[in-house]
Amino acid sequence: MRQAHRVLAPLLIGLLIYACESKSAWEGRYVGSTGQGAAGAVELTLQAGGKGQWTPEQESTSLRWEERGGAIWLHLKTGAVLVAQPNPAEKSIVLDIPGIGTLTLRKATQ
């Protein structure tokens, strides 16, 4: 019985640690373009813990992000809030940005 506890205890601890890890399927780096050549490049990085980075045209802004109601809400440090629609089939995120239009960001491979 005592030997069973020695085997089960580390196994249970490992399972609990794995179960508590809250990695979202949307974490990662996304890239796209506004259609204005190299100057229109856009990058979005969604990190663990709801942190991230928004980089349109080489101007970087930190952000907080959350999944809410099937959408991804991006709260930029500048005060702007962008609501993105995830597309799991294409591993992409679609944003409707005022003054620019629809922007599709595709998940980049590491």
Secondary structure, 3 states (H helix, E strand, C coil): CHHHHHHHHHHHHHHHHHHHCCCCCCCEEEEEECCCHHHHEEEEEECHHHEEEEEECCCCEEEEEEEECCEEEEEECCCCEEEEEEEHHHCEEEEEECCCEEEEEEECCC
